[in-house]
Amino acid sequence: EIYEVELLDRLIRIKSIIGRGDDYKKIAGVIEEELRKLGLKVNVFDGSVEAKDGIPRPCIVGVLDSGSEKTFGVLTHYDVVDIGGAWRYEPFELTVVEEGGEIRLYGRGAADDKGCIVASIGAIKEMIEKDLEPKWNVALIITPDEEIGGEFGAGYIARNRLVDLDALLVADSSSKSLVVGASGIVHGDIVVKGIQGHAGYIFGTENAVHKAITLLNEMLNFTTIRSQKLSRVKTSECPIPRLWGRFSITKVNTPNQAYNIVPDEVVIGFDMRLIPEENVEDALVELKAFFEMVKYRTGIYDAHLRILRAFPGWMTAEEHPFVRRSHEILEEVTNKSLPITGMLGGNDGGWFKDFKIPIISFGVWDEKSRIHGVDESVSLARIFDLKKFIIKLALSEVEF
């Protein structure tokens, strides 16, 4: 029986869907027990102290103390998105399938990010059992809420400096490159007000949707402004060679339950992506200034912005010694020539931006993984690659 497969099965059976506090506690308990069995120094910090919404958010920090003056962090998350449509396999049980010459493991969270959790714990277990001598202390940081920005997960750990780090691997990305930067994220709503009435007799009403169409037509010009922000960080498999700023309208909702009501409100959700170098506050000021000018140009003043979350991106210079050594090790482990790139999406690495330490990201996803989709899966070989990468990195001395 393979340790990582058995542990992954136990983790996937726990439905740690975003915001389910009881399941957060359950999965955190399993992980804490595993780390204590290995003899790690374990602390559990609860982000609900800051969230104040009654939802437990246990954040686990387990440290393998090698006596080094330097600590290398491995950051993962245990929350998952909901299952969506019909699956071929039971989403909350691990299904092992041999296909295409490889073993694939199916289940929600197999690739994002429970496969990375078991790879990191498996790495610690192997170092202990083989009496290996890491050159770093290794801190496993395993948190909730990454799928909704991580403010009270990894963000809680970072803001309160609950762990000391000299370098960080965010084990939550593709296995097809070494990631040295990720996008920042702003999520929010544009709320447009009107006057409700009967759709059969429209006089005296103000249709909030009609007003929103005019407003949004102008707001779409912001996509061009955002696209002109270019990062130094490269992309892969993308027509634009470097990370760039983005702005997308992603949701439209009215309170209407019937077709014959002129809506008095429409809420339009948006997703804005920041380049890694970008300051969140500066980006918000730019967005708000553009929005106010759109209101002025259209004459639609019954509208306001509502920012729901805003998180920074992160980046490490490609030339940094930690990046260079990590890249060498990764190519040794995978026996592949892998590019150094940035992520179009974001991950929890941004919370540690102010630590002023080198941050990299590597994970277990591949082109078959279907993260966030039905029939999510991970290759067992990718779990072993990440495990070996963590071990070799922990055994390497890197001066910077």
Secondary structure, DSSP 8 states (H G I E B T S, - for coil): --HHHHHHHHHHTS--BTT-HHHHHHHHHHHHHHHHHTT-EEEEEETHHHH-SS---EEEEEEE--S-S-EEEEEEE--B----S--SS-TTS-EEEEETTEEEEESTTTTTTHHHHHHHHHHHHHHHHTT---SSEEEEEEES-GGGT-TTTHHHHHHTT-S--SEEEE--SBSSSEEEEE-EEEEEEEEEE-B-EETTS-TT-B-HHHHHHHHHHHHTHHHHHHHT-EEEEE-SSSSSSEEE-EEEEEEEE---SSTTEE-SEEEEEEEEEE-TT--HHHHHHHHHHHHHHHHHHHT--SEEEEEEEEE--EE--TT-HHHHHHHHHHHHHHTS---EEEESS--GGGGGGGG---EEE--SB-TT--TTSTT-EEEHHHHHHHHHHHHHHHT-----
